[in-house]
Amino acid sequence: MGSEEKPASGTRKGSPNHSPEFRRRLAAAACEPGVSVSKLAREHGINANMLFKWRRRYRAEQAAGTTELVPVTVVSCVIRGSWTRDSREGGRLIRAKLDSRSAATRGFRFLL
């Protein structure tokens, strides 16, 4: 690879400020399977710890963008005794437990 990037003019001496695009590109490359982060950092002339930090931030940003909401339907019911229901939704097991005491005081408890 070996593509070097020049820091922006007017920056501190000795500490290059790499552009966000450069950081994102290297962090994405570091997330690829089988890639040595230390070797990638060496090839681009940066400290491996810095690239590990960029990769951690990149992964956190990617995870934050993939949050999904699950649709829920609320129904009213009267339950005596205890009740358990298992359901598979999108490959995940959803278990709902309810007994007459918890219905009156705490409502449904969902165990994911």
C-alpha positions as CSV (number, residue, x, y, z in Angstrom):
1,M,0.0,0.0,0.0
2,G,2.4,2.7,1.2
3,S,0.1,5.7,0.4
4,E,1.4,8.5,2.5
5,E,-0.7,11.6,3.3
6,K,0.8,15.0,4.0
7,P,-0.6,16.8,7.1
8,A,-2.5,20.0,6.7
9,S,-0.3,23.1,6.7
10,G,-0.1,25.1,10.0
11,T,-0.2,22.0,12.2
12,R,2.0,21.2,15.1
13,K,5.6,20.1,14.4
14,G,6.2,16.4,14.7
15,S,2.6,15.3,15.0
16,P,0.8,15.0,11.7
17,N,-2.9,15.6,11.7
18,H,-4.4,13.1,9.4
19,S,-7.7,13.8,7.6
20,P,-10.8,12.1,8.8
21,E,-11.1,10.3,5.4
22,F,-7.6,8.9,5.8
23,R,-8.4,7.7,9.4
24,R,-11.7,6.1,8.3
25,R,-10.0,4.4,5.3
26,L,-7.2,2.9,7.4
27,A,-9.7,1.9,10.2
28,A,-11.9,0.1,7.7
29,A,-8.9,-1.7,6.2
30,A,-7.8,-2.7,9.8
31,C,-11.3,-4.3,10.3
32,E,-10.8,-6.7,7.3
33,P,-10.3,-10.4,8.3
34,G,-6.7,-11.5,8.3
35,V,-5.2,-8.0,8.3
36,S,-2.4,-7.3,10.8
37,V,-3.1,-3.9,12.3
38,S,0.5,-3.4,13.4
39,K,1.8,-4.2,9.8
40,L,-0.8,-1.9,8.3
41,A,0.3,0.9,10.7
42,R,3.9,0.3,9.8
43,E,3.2,0.5,6.1
44,H,1.6,3.9,6.5
45,G,4.2,5.3,9.0
46,I,1.9,5.7,12.0
47,N,1.9,4.2,15.5
48,A,0.0,0.9,15.8
49,N,-1.7,2.2,19.0
50,M,-3.1,5.1,17.1
51,L,-4.5,2.8,14.4
52,F,-6.0,0.5,17.1
53,K,-7.7,3.6,18.6
54,W,-9.1,4.7,15.1
55,R,-10.3,1.2,14.5
56,R,-12.1,1.1,17.9
57,R,-13.8,4.4,17.1
58,Y,-14.8,3.2,13.6
59,R,-16.4,0.1,15.0
60,A,-18.3,2.1,17.6
61,E,-19.6,4.4,14.9
62,Q,-20.6,1.4,12.8
63,A,-22.4,-0.3,15.7
64,A,-24.3,2.9,16.6
65,G,-25.7,3.1,13.1
66,T,-27.1,-0.5,13.1
67,T,-29.5,-0.2,16.1
68,E,-32.9,-1.5,15.3
69,L,-36.3,-1.2,16.9
70,V,-38.5,-4.2,17.3
71,P,-42.3,-3.7,16.8
72,V,-44.4,-4.5,19.9
73,T,-48.1,-4.9,20.1
74,V,-49.7,-4.2,23.5
75,V,-52.9,-6.0,24.4
76,S,-54.9,-6.0,27.6
77,C,-55.5,-9.4,29.3
78,V,-56.4,-11.0,32.6
79,I,-54.1,-13.9,33.6
80,R,-54.5,-16.2,36.5
81,G,-51.6,-18.4,37.7
82,S,-48.5,-18.2,35.7
83,W,-47.8,-18.1,32.0
84,T,-44.7,-18.5,29.8
85,R,-44.4,-18.1,26.1
86,D,-41.4,-18.7,23.8
87,S,-41.3,-17.2,20.4
88,R,-38.7,-16.9,17.6
89,E,-38.5,-13.5,16.0
90,G,-35.9,-12.9,13.4
91,G,-33.8,-15.9,14.6
92,R,-33.8,-14.6,18.3
93,L,-35.6,-16.4,21.1
94,I,-38.0,-14.2,23.0
95,R,-39.3,-15.5,26.3
96,A,-42.1,-13.7,28.1
97,K,-43.1,-14.7,31.7
98,L,-46.1,-13.4,33.6
99,D,-47.8,-14.4,36.8
100,S,-50.7,-12.8,38.5
101,R,-48.5,-11.0,41.1
102,S,-46.1,-9.5,38.5
103,A,-49.0,-8.5,36.3
104,A,-50.6,-6.4,39.0
105,T,-47.3,-4.9,40.3
106,R,-44.6,-4.9,37.7
107,G,-46.2,-5.9,34.4
108,F,-44.5,-8.2,31.9
109,R,-40.9,-9.3,32.2
110,F,-39.1,-10.1,28.9
111,L,-36.0,-12.3,29.0
112,L,-34.0,-12.0,25.8
